[in-house]
Amino acid sequence: MKLAEALTQRKSIKETAEILTRRAQEDILVEKGDMPAEDVASILNQIDTTLESFIELSYKINRANLENKLEDKPLYYWILKRDALILKHALYQRILDETSRRDSWGGGKSERKIVSTYSIKALRKKIDHIAKQVREIDAKIQYKNWQIEI
């Protein structure tokens, strides 16, 4: 199985665990005298089995991410770099969003003068550059994921 397929399968396993959880939530409490639609103990056992599969598959995925290289660094490094850039993008975007929030400050003729302490244009350019880096790294990771057999 290719690493990319394993990642898709792991996502599916997580979704299955969520579905099982919702089913158990629906039947954990019933009105006195009513029968639950499903046996909660059975659902809990299915959740346990599902999560064991999740552990086994995640271990294989993580091992592959550590053992396989992309541009002389483990694939895991690139995943962390991408995730850090995604976080950086979100943080910078929050800072930029503050500029539009502050644009709504008002109050007639006694309105305070609001000035930028950093170039909005430069911040937007940084955000765009980060987004481009994320796309480039993600494309490399995806390509590599289809090459690695686990």
C-alpha positions as CSV (number, residue, x, y, z in Angstrom):
1,M,0.0,0.0,0.0
2,K,1.3,3.5,-0.9
3,L,1.7,6.0,1.9
4,A,-0.9,8.3,0.3
5,E,-3.4,5.4,0.4
6,A,-2.6,4.7,4.1
7,L,-3.2,8.3,4.9
8,T,-6.6,8.1,3.3
9,Q,-7.4,4.9,5.1
10,R,-6.3,6.4,8.5
11,K,-8.7,9.3,7.9
12,S,-11.5,6.8,7.1
13,I,-10.7,4.9,10.3
14,K,-11.0,8.2,12.4
15,E,-14.3,8.9,10.7
16,T,-15.5,5.4,11.5
17,A,-14.6,6.0,15.2
18,E,-16.5,9.2,15.2
19,I,-19.6,7.6,13.7
20,L,-19.5,4.8,16.2
21,T,-19.2,7.4,19.0
22,R,-22.3,9.2,17.8
23,R,-24.2,5.9,17.6
24,A,-23.2,5.1,21.2
25,Q,-24.2,8.6,22.3
26,E,-27.6,8.1,20.8
27,D,-28.1,4.9,22.8
28,I,-26.3,5.5,26.1
29,L,-29.5,7.0,27.6
30,V,-33.1,5.8,26.8
31,E,-36.4,6.5,28.4
32,K,-37.2,3.9,31.1
33,G,-38.9,0.9,29.6
34,D,-37.5,1.6,26.1
35,M,-34.8,-0.5,24.4
36,P,-31.7,1.1,22.8
37,A,-31.4,0.7,19.1
38,E,-28.0,-0.8,19.5
39,D,-26.0,-2.4,22.3
40,V,-23.6,0.3,23.6
41,A,-21.1,-2.4,24.9
42,S,-20.9,-3.8,21.4
43,I,-20.3,-0.3,19.9
44,L,-17.5,0.4,22.5
45,N,-15.8,-2.9,21.5
46,Q,-16.0,-1.7,17.8
47,I,-14.5,1.6,18.8
48,D,-11.6,-0.2,20.6
49,T,-11.0,-2.4,17.5
50,T,-11.1,0.6,15.2
51,L,-8.6,2.5,17.3
52,E,-6.3,-0.5,17.4
53,S,-6.3,-0.4,13.6
54,F,-5.7,3.4,13.8
55,I,-2.6,2.8,16.0
56,E,-1.1,0.2,13.8
57,L,-1.6,2.2,10.6
58,S,-0.4,5.4,12.2
59,Y,2.8,3.7,13.4
60,K,3.5,2.6,9.8
61,I,2.8,6.0,8.5
62,N,5.0,7.7,11.1
63,R,7.8,5.2,10.5
64,A,7.6,5.9,6.7
65,N,7.7,9.6,7.3
66,L,10.8,9.3,9.4
67,E,12.6,6.8,7.2
68,N,12.0,8.3,3.8
69,K,13.8,11.4,2.6
70,L,12.7,14.4,0.6
71,E,15.5,16.8,-0.5
72,D,17.9,15.1,2.0
73,K,15.6,15.6,5.0
74,P,13.1,13.1,6.4
75,L,9.6,13.5,5.1
76,Y,8.5,14.2,8.7
77,Y,10.6,17.4,8.6
78,W,8.6,18.7,5.6
79,I,5.3,17.8,7.3
80,L,6.3,19.8,10.3
81,K,7.6,22.7,8.2
82,R,4.3,22.8,6.2
83,D,2.3,22.7,9.5
84,A,4.4,25.5,11.0
85,L,3.9,27.6,7.8
86,I,0.1,26.9,8.0
87,L,0.1,28.2,11.6
88,K,2.3,31.2,10.6
89,H,-0.2,32.0,7.8
90,A,-3.1,31.9,10.2
91,L,-1.4,34.1,12.8
92,Y,-0.3,36.7,10.2
93,Q,-3.9,36.6,8.8
94,R,-5.3,37.3,12.2
95,I,-3.0,40.3,12.5
96,L,-4.1,41.5,9.0
97,D,-7.8,40.9,10.0
98,E,-7.2,43.4,12.9
99,T,-6.7,46.2,10.3
100,S,-10.2,45.7,8.9
101,R,-11.7,45.5,12.4
102,R,-10.0,48.8,13.3
103,D,-11.2,50.4,10.1
104,S,-14.7,50.2,11.6
105,W,-13.7,52.4,14.5
106,G,-15.6,55.6,14.2
107,G,-17.2,58.4,16.0
108,G,-17.9,61.4,13.9
109,K,-15.8,64.5,13.9
110,S,-14.0,63.5,17.1
111,E,-12.8,60.3,15.5
112,R,-9.3,59.2,16.5
113,K,-6.7,59.0,13.8
114,I,-5.6,55.4,13.3
115,V,-2.4,54.8,11.5
116,S,-0.6,51.6,10.6
117,T,2.6,50.7,12.4
118,Y,3.5,48.2,9.7
119,S,2.9,48.2,6.0
120,I,-0.4,46.4,5.2
121,K,0.8,45.8,1.7
122,A,4.0,44.2,3.0
123,L,2.0,42.0,5.4
124,R,-0.3,40.9,2.6
125,K,2.7,40.1,0.5
126,K,4.2,38.0,3.3
127,I,0.9,36.1,3.7
128,D,0.8,35.4,0.0
129,H,4.4,34.2,0.0
130,I,3.7,31.9,3.0
131,A,0.6,30.4,1.2
132,K,2.8,29.8,-1.8
133,Q,5.4,28.0,0.3
134,V,2.7,25.8,1.9
135,R,1.3,24.8,-1.6
136,E,4.8,24.0,-2.9
137,I,5.8,21.9,0.1
138,D,2.4,20.2,0.2
139,A,2.7,19.3,-3.5
140,K,6.2,17.8,-2.9
141,I,4.8,15.8,0.1
142,Q,1.8,14.5,-1.9
143,Y,4.1,13.5,-4.8
144,K,6.4,11.6,-2.4
145,N,3.4,10.0,-0.6
146,W,2.5,8.2,-3.9
147,Q,6.0,6.9,-4.3
148,I,6.5,5.4,-0.8
149,E,5.4,1.8,-0.2
150,I,4.6,0.9,3.4
